[in-house]
Amino acid sequence: MSLLIKNAIIVNADRMAKQPQDILIEKGVIAKIAPSIKADKAKVIDAKDKLVLPGLIDIHVHFREPGQEHKETIETGMAAAAKGGFTTVMCMPNTNPVIDNRSIAELVVNEAKRIGTINVFPIGAITEGLKSEELTDMFELKDAGCAALSDDGRCVSNSHIMRLAMEYAKMVGILLIQHCEDHDLTVGSVMNEGITSALLGFKGHPGPAESIIVARDIELAHYLDARMHFAHMSLKRSIELIRAAKAKGIKITAEATPHHFTLTEEALKSFDTNAKVNPPLRTEEDVAAVKEALNDGTIDCIVTDHAPHAREDKEHDLDHAPCGITGLETSVGLAVTELVDTKVLSWPQLAEKMASAPARIMGLTKKGALAEDYDGDVTIIDPKAEWVVREEDFVSKSVNSPFVGRKLKGRVEATICAGKVVFSR
């Protein structure tokens, strides 16, 4: 069935339309955009007073399947993504077993196809078992459907292995995503190292643990003329290094999460384990640096790092609770509240950070924009809607969010993937 979106104020990365237009999607592709379209047999959605963006893309999520389905399954993760406005997501390999071979990658691909709501691409591991010892078969993983490679959750700490990974990835034509953490500096750490960690009596995660790896991989990328993407940047110093490297033309990109541009280490003063993340929440200065980097393009895109954990796991004390929060269903509200409403980003810039740039980074040529002949992936947002984050409203299997109870502005009203409505409020 064809789908006709009426009265759409279209927001692309290059501009926000001043006048409403209609969007006709046929056979999963945007067939026509015009001021007025008639399509007698099409299903009609009226987007009056709403903003219509390209389907949002999240290149950093954790769906836990296989191995930890009590936290999240591919099916429940896809439902959470659709509710959050995402039409394409890419899930990290730190499952059990790890996505380090063809069979596990194809399991993710096939399960996502079976469910058939949004696009899901696995991200394969850089090293076998995430052990930073032996490289995976990158050709095999790419052929199995992996969109990129990462040891996320662990850093590729061995510099020689990282060099080989960049060289092989360059031959294969696949992107590497680095979790930047010198693990020798972070053993037993709970939160950002500083005055707050000292006052609370917790082992600190020092900033250089992140920036040392950023600096190393910038040097390797420069030396090898290779591409590198830095995951969940949280630190002012890391951002300064990335900004300087980009000015020299080094082929790097970077991402940030809503919790790193919204919360500081102060959130741990209440001993809320839902605010325990990796990299940890930093200082106000770091939050300001992340926002500035989003504005000036140093940080290319926004990701959720959606990391669900079962309630009983997060009910441990701060020393023993796992890191991570559920982020897919709150991402748009946090971005609108913390970035758009505060004039850090314009709406076109938000479309760039959450759709256009992720598509470009991952080489998705027909996604990330609302234009004729592009995929019919659309996110409809009510920019004025105010809502409160409530546990009972989550569709993710886990509800480990530090934002429960917070009032947000900006809400996803509908998510359309390949012309099919996969979520509607």
C-alpha positions as CSV (number, residue, x, y, z in Angstrom):
1,M,0.0,0.0,0.0
2,S,1.1,3.5,-0.8
3,L,1.5,6.0,2.1
4,L,0.8,9.7,1.8
5,I,2.0,12.1,4.5
6,K,0.1,15.4,4.3
7,N,1.1,18.9,5.5
8,A,4.6,17.9,6.3
9,I,7.1,20.6,7.5
10,I,10.2,18.8,6.1
11,V,13.4,19.0,8.1
12,N,16.5,17.9,6.3
13,A,20.1,18.5,7.3
14,D,20.5,21.4,4.8
15,R,17.3,23.3,5.6
16,M,13.9,23.3,7.3
17,A,11.0,24.0,4.8
18,K,9.0,27.1,5.4
19,Q,5.8,25.7,3.8
20,P,4.1,22.3,4.3
21,Q,4.5,19.7,1.6
22,D,3.1,16.2,0.9
23,I,5.3,13.1,0.8
24,L,4.2,10.1,-1.3
25,I,5.9,6.8,-0.5
26,E,5.4,3.9,-2.9
27,K,7.0,0.4,-2.7
28,G,9.1,1.6,0.2
29,V,10.6,4.6,-1.6
30,I,9.8,8.3,-1.6
31,A,8.1,8.7,-5.0
32,K,7.1,12.3,-4.9
33,I,7.4,15.4,-2.7
34,A,5.1,18.3,-3.7
35,P,2.9,21.0,-2.2
36,S,-0.2,18.9,-2.9
37,I,-0.4,15.3,-3.9
38,K,-3.5,13.2,-4.6
39,A,-3.3,9.4,-4.2
40,D,-6.7,7.8,-4.0
41,K,-5.5,4.4,-2.8
42,A,-2.9,5.6,-0.4
43,K,-3.1,5.5,3.4
44,V,-3.0,9.1,4.6
45,I,-1.2,10.5,7.7
46,D,-1.8,14.2,8.5
47,A,1.4,15.7,9.9
48,K,-0.2,19.2,10.5
49,D,1.7,21.1,13.2
50,K,4.4,18.4,13.3
51,L,8.0,18.3,12.0
52,V,8.9,15.5,9.6
53,L,12.5,14.3,9.6
54,P,14.4,11.6,7.8
55,G,14.1,8.3,9.7
56,L,16.5,8.5,12.6
57,I,19.6,6.3,12.6
58,D,21.4,5.1,15.7
59,I,24.8,3.5,15.0
60,H,25.4,2.4,18.6
61,V,22.9,0.2,20.5
62,H,23.1,-3.0,22.5
63,F,20.3,-5.5,21.9
64,R,21.9,-8.3,24.2
65,E,20.7,-11.2,21.9
66,P,22.2,-13.8,21.7
67,G,22.9,-14.7,25.3
68,Q,21.3,-12.1,27.5
69,E,17.7,-12.1,26.3
70,H,16.5,-11.4,29.9
71,K,17.8,-7.9,29.4
72,E,16.7,-7.2,25.8
73,T,15.9,-9.2,22.7
74,I,16.3,-8.1,19.1
75,E,12.5,-7.9,18.9
76,T,12.0,-5.7,22.1
77,G,15.0,-3.6,21.1
78,M,13.5,-3.0,17.7
79,A,10.2,-2.0,19.3
80,A,12.0,0.5,21.6
81,A,13.9,1.9,18.6
82,A,10.7,2.3,16.6
83,K,9.0,4.1,19.5
84,G,12.1,6.4,19.8
85,G,11.8,7.4,16.1
86,F,14.6,5.2,14.8
87,T,14.2,3.4,11.5
88,T,17.8,2.0,11.4
89,V,20.0,0.9,14.2
90,M,23.4,-0.9,14.5
91,C,24.0,-3.3,17.4
92,M,27.3,-3.8,19.1
93,P,29.0,-7.2,19.2
94,N,29.5,-7.7,23.0
95,T,26.8,-10.4,23.1
96,N,27.3,-13.9,24.4
97,P,28.7,-15.4,22.2
98,V,30.4,-12.4,20.7
99,I,29.5,-11.3,17.1
100,D,32.9,-12.3,15.8
101,N,32.0,-14.8,13.1
102,R,29.5,-15.3,10.3
103,S,27.0,-17.5,12.1
104,I,26.4,-15.0,14.9
105,A,26.2,-12.0,12.6
106,E,23.7,-13.9,10.4
107,L,21.6,-14.8,13.5
108,V,21.1,-11.1,14.2
109,V,20.4,-10.3,10.5
110,N,17.9,-13.1,10.1
111,E,16.1,-12.4,13.3
112,A,15.7,-8.7,12.4
113,K,14.4,-9.7,9.0
114,R,11.9,-12.1,10.6
115,I,10.5,-9.3,12.8
116,G,10.6,-6.9,9.9
117,T,9.8,-3.6,11.5
118,I,13.0,-1.5,11.2
119,N,16.5,-1.9,9.7
120,V,19.0,-3.6,12.0
121,F,22.7,-4.1,11.1
122,P,25.1,-6.0,13.3
123,I,28.5,-4.5,14.1
124,G,31.1,-7.3,14.2
125,A,34.0,-7.5,16.6
126,I,37.5,-6.3,15.6
127,T,39.2,-9.0,17.6
128,E,38.1,-12.6,18.5
129,G,36.2,-12.6,21.7
130,L,36.9,-8.9,22.2
131,K,40.3,-10.0,23.7
132,S,42.5,-7.6,21.7
133,E,44.7,-10.6,20.6
134,E,43.6,-12.0,17.2
135,L,41.8,-10.2,14.4
136,T,38.5,-11.5,13.2
137,D,37.8,-12.4,9.6
138,M,36.8,-8.9,8.5
139,F,35.8,-10.1,4.9
140,E,33.6,-12.7,6.4
141,L,31.9,-10.4,8.8
142,K,31.3,-7.7,6.1
143,D,29.8,-10.4,3.8
144,A,27.6,-11.6,6.6
145,G,26.0,-8.1,6.9
146,C,28.1,-6.3,9.4
147,A,28.0,-2.5,8.9
148,A,31.2,-1.8,10.9
149,L,33.6,-3.4,13.4
150,S,34.1,-2.6,17.0
151,D,35.2,-4.2,20.3
152,D,32.8,-1.9,22.1
153,G,32.7,-2.5,25.8
154,R,36.4,-3.2,25.5
155,C,39.1,-1.2,23.9
156,V,41.6,-2.6,21.4
157,S,44.4,-1.9,23.7
158,N,47.2,-3.6,21.9
159,S,48.7,-0.9,19.6
160,H,50.1,-3.4,17.1
161,I,46.8,-5.2,16.8
162,M,45.1,-1.8,16.3
163,R,47.5,-1.0,13.5
164,L,46.9,-4.3,11.8
165,A,43.1,-3.8,12.2
166,M,43.3,-0.4,10.5
167,E,45.3,-1.8,7.6
168,Y,43.0,-4.8,7.1
169,A,39.8,-2.7,7.5
170,K,41.1,-0.3,4.8
171,M,41.5,-3.3,2.4
172,V,38.1,-4.7,3.3
173,G,36.4,-1.3,3.1
174,I,34.8,-1.4,6.5
175,L,34.7,1.2,9.3
176,L,36.3,0.6,12.7
177,I,34.7,2.0,15.8
178,Q,36.8,2.4,18.9
179,H,35.8,2.3,22.5
180,C,38.5,4.6,23.9
181,E,39.6,3.3,27.3
182,D,43.1,2.4,28.6
183,H,41.9,-0.4,30.9
184,D,45.1,-0.4,32.9
185,L,44.0,3.0,34.2
186,T,40.4,2.1,35.0
187,V,40.5,-1.2,36.9
188,G,37.8,-1.1,39.6
189,S,36.6,2.4,38.6
190,V,33.0,3.4,39.3
191,M,32.7,7.1,38.2
192,N,34.7,10.0,36.8
193,E,37.9,10.6,38.8
194,G,37.8,14.0,40.6
195,I,36.5,15.8,43.7
196,T,33.1,14.1,43.6
197,S,34.6,10.6,43.4
198,A,36.9,11.5,46.3
199,L,34.1,12.8,48.4
200,L,31.9,9.7,47.7
201,G,34.8,7.4,48.3
202,F,34.7,5.6,44.9
203,K,37.5,4.5,42.6
204,G,37.8,7.1,39.8
205,H,37.9,6.6,36.0
206,P,40.6,9.2,35.0
207,G,40.0,11.3,31.9
208,P,43.4,10.4,30.3
209,A,42.1,6.8,30.1
210,E,39.9,8.0,27.2
211,S,42.1,10.7,25.7
212,I,45.3,8.5,25.5
213,I,43.5,6.1,23.2
214,V,42.0,8.9,21.2
215,A,45.5,10.4,20.7
216,R,47.0,7.0,19.8
217,D,44.4,6.1,17.2
218,I,44.5,9.6,15.7
219,E,48.2,9.0,15.2
220,L,47.6,5.6,13.7
221,A,44.9,6.8,11.4
222,H,47.1,9.7,10.2
223,Y,50.1,7.4,9.6
224,L,48.1,4.8,7.7
225,D,45.7,7.2,6.0
226,A,42.9,5.1,7.5
227,R,39.4,5.8,8.8
228,M,38.4,5.7,12.4
229,H,35.2,6.5,14.4
230,F,35.3,7.3,18.1
231,A,32.5,6.0,20.2
232,H,30.6,7.9,23.0
233,M,33.1,10.8,23.5
234,S,32.7,12.3,27.0
235,L,35.8,14.4,27.7
236,K,36.8,17.9,26.8
237,R,40.4,16.9,26.1
238,S,39.3,14.1,23.7
239,I,37.2,16.6,21.8
240,E,40.2,19.0,21.6
241,L,42.3,16.2,20.0
242,I,39.6,15.3,17.5
243,R,39.0,19.0,16.5
244,A,42.7,19.4,15.9
245,A,43.0,16.2,13.9
246,K,40.0,17.1,11.7
247,A,41.6,20.4,11.0
248,K,44.5,18.5,9.5
249,G,42.3,16.3,7.4
250,I,42.7,13.1,9.3
251,K,39.8,10.7,8.5
252,I,38.1,10.5,11.8
253,T,34.5,10.9,13.0
254,A,33.0,10.9,16.5
255,E,29.7,10.5,18.4
256,A,28.2,11.5,21.7
257,T,25.2,10.3,23.7
258,P,22.3,12.2,25.3
259,H,23.5,11.3,28.8
260,H,26.9,12.9,28.1
261,F,25.4,16.2,27.0
262,T,22.8,16.2,29.8
263,L,24.1,14.8,33.0
264,T,27.2,15.3,35.1
265,E,29.0,13.2,37.7
266,E,26.8,14.9,40.3
267,A,24.0,12.4,39.3
268,L,26.0,9.7,41.2
269,K,25.6,11.6,44.5
270,S,22.3,10.0,45.0
271,F,23.9,6.5,44.5
272,D,21.6,5.9,41.5
273,T,23.2,3.0,39.7
274,N,21.2,4.0,36.6
275,A,23.6,6.9,36.2
276,K,26.6,4.5,36.1
277,V,27.8,4.4,32.5
278,N,31.0,3.8,30.6
279,P,32.6,6.2,29.8
280,P,31.4,7.8,33.0
281,L,29.4,11.0,33.4
282,R,32.0,13.8,33.6
283,T,32.0,17.5,34.7
284,E,30.0,20.5,33.7
285,E,33.0,21.6,31.7
286,D,33.0,18.4,29.8
287,V,29.2,18.6,29.1
288,A,29.7,22.1,27.8
289,A,32.5,20.9,25.5
290,V,30.3,18.1,24.1
291,K,27.6,20.6,23.3
292,E,30.0,22.9,21.6
293,A,31.5,20.0,19.6
294,L,28.0,19.0,18.4
295,N,27.4,22.6,17.3
296,D,30.6,23.1,15.4
297,G,30.7,19.6,13.9
298,T,33.6,18.2,15.8
299,I,31.2,15.5,17.0
300,D,29.4,14.2,13.9
301,C,26.4,12.4,15.3
302,I,24.3,11.6,18.3
303,V,23.9,7.9,19.4
304,T,22.0,6.4,22.4
305,D,24.5,3.7,23.4
306,H,21.2,1.9,24.5
307,A,22.5,-0.6,27.1
308,P,19.6,-2.4,28.8
309,H,20.1,-4.2,32.1
310,A,17.7,-6.3,34.2
311,R,16.4,-4.6,37.3
312,E,18.1,-7.1,39.6
313,D,21.5,-6.3,38.0
314,K,21.2,-2.6,38.6
315,E,20.0,-3.1,42.1
316,H,23.5,-4.0,43.2
317,D,25.6,-1.2,44.9
318,L,27.5,1.2,42.7
319,D,30.7,-0.8,43.0
320,H,29.1,-3.9,41.5
321,A,26.3,-2.7,39.3
322,P,26.9,-2.9,35.5
323,C,27.4,0.2,33.4
324,G,24.7,1.4,31.0
325,I,21.3,3.0,30.5
326,T,18.3,2.4,28.2
327,G,18.4,5.3,25.7
328,L,16.3,4.7,22.6
329,E,13.0,6.0,23.9
330,T,14.3,9.2,25.5
331,S,16.8,10.3,22.9
332,V,14.6,12.6,20.9
333,G,13.1,14.3,24.0
334,L,16.5,14.8,25.5
335,A,17.9,16.2,22.3
336,V,15.1,18.6,21.8
337,T,15.0,19.7,25.5
338,E,18.8,20.0,26.0
339,L,20.0,21.0,22.5
340,V,17.2,22.5,20.3
341,D,15.2,24.4,22.9
342,T,18.5,25.8,24.3
343,K,19.7,26.9,20.8
344,V,22.7,24.6,20.9
345,L,21.4,23.0,17.7
346,S,18.8,24.0,15.1
347,W,16.3,21.5,13.8
348,P,18.3,21.0,10.6
349,Q,21.4,20.4,12.7
350,L,19.5,17.8,14.7
351,A,18.5,16.1,11.5
352,E,22.2,16.1,10.6
353,K,23.3,14.6,13.9
354,M,20.6,11.9,14.1
355,A,20.0,11.0,10.5
356,S,22.2,12.5,7.8
357,A,25.6,12.1,9.4
358,P,25.0,8.5,10.6
359,A,23.9,7.6,7.1
360,R,27.0,9.2,5.6
361,I,29.4,7.6,8.2
362,M,28.0,4.2,7.5
363,G,27.7,4.6,3.7
364,L,23.9,4.3,3.6
365,T,23.4,6.2,0.3
366,K,19.6,6.2,0.2
367,K,19.0,7.1,3.8
368,G,19.4,10.2,6.0
369,A,17.4,12.6,3.9
370,L,13.8,13.2,2.7
371,A,14.1,13.4,-1.1
372,E,12.6,11.6,-4.1
373,D,14.1,8.2,-4.8
374,Y,15.4,7.9,-1.2
375,D,14.1,5.1,1.1
376,G,10.7,5.8,2.7
377,D,12.1,6.1,6.2
378,V,10.4,9.0,8.1
379,T,10.2,10.2,11.7
380,I,7.3,12.5,12.7
381,I,7.9,14.7,15.8
382,D,5.7,17.0,17.8
383,P,8.2,19.7,18.7
384,K,5.9,21.2,21.4
385,A,4.6,18.1,23.1
386,E,5.7,17.9,26.8
387,W,5.8,14.5,28.5
388,V,7.2,12.8,31.6
389,V,9.5,9.8,31.4
390,R,7.7,7.0,33.2
391,E,8.8,3.4,33.8
392,E,5.5,1.9,32.8
393,D,5.7,3.6,29.3
394,F,8.9,1.9,28.3
395,V,8.6,-0.9,25.7
396,S,12.3,-1.9,26.1
397,K,12.6,-5.1,28.2
398,S,14.7,-3.1,30.7
399,V,14.1,0.2,32.4
400,N,17.5,1.3,33.7
401,S,17.1,5.0,33.0
402,P,18.3,7.9,35.1
403,F,15.7,10.1,33.4
404,V,12.6,8.5,34.9
405,G,10.5,11.3,36.3
406,R,12.0,14.0,34.1
407,K,9.8,16.3,32.1
408,L,10.9,16.5,28.4
409,K,9.8,18.4,25.4
410,G,9.6,17.0,21.9
411,R,7.9,13.6,21.3
412,V,7.9,11.1,18.5
413,E,4.4,10.8,17.0
414,A,5.1,8.2,14.3
415,T,7.9,6.2,12.8
416,I,7.7,5.0,9.2
417,C,10.2,2.5,7.8
418,A,10.1,1.7,4.1
419,G,6.7,3.2,3.9
420,K,5.3,1.0,6.7
421,V,4.1,2.6,9.9
422,V,6.0,0.8,12.6
423,F,5.1,3.1,15.5
424,S,2.2,5.5,15.9
425,R,1.2,7.2,19.1
